[in-house]
């Protein structure tokens, strides 16, 4: 089941690559997608992701080998904290005030900044794909 989710995430990441991307760049996109599978909501509700097409970075804090990014909806009091890998946070140069785009998929939500995917948050369908059934 995890393989199906990984394939969806990898395909999504590859589709976001520029059209002229070489095979090595596409391979890098797939390896970057594997880093995204560790993203999770630390606090708040993923309902904010459903309700917003854009979120604003409120803060970014290093936590262990990762980072916790607090996102706030435009004009909303609600916020959500998402834990991502430290490498993704560093590569994306995340800082307070930046706008993050929310892309809704059938399996969850992609969070993107300037064309770079920074996180994948699975919804119930995405979670079901990652849960092994005996």
Secondary structure, 3 states (H helix, E strand, C coil): CHHHHHHHHHHHHHHCCCCCCCHHHHHHHHHHHHHHCCCEEEECCCHHHHHCCEEEEEEEEEECCEEEEEEEECCCCCEEEEEEEHHHHHHHCCCCCCEEEEEEECCEEEEEECCEEEEEEECHHHHHHHCCCC
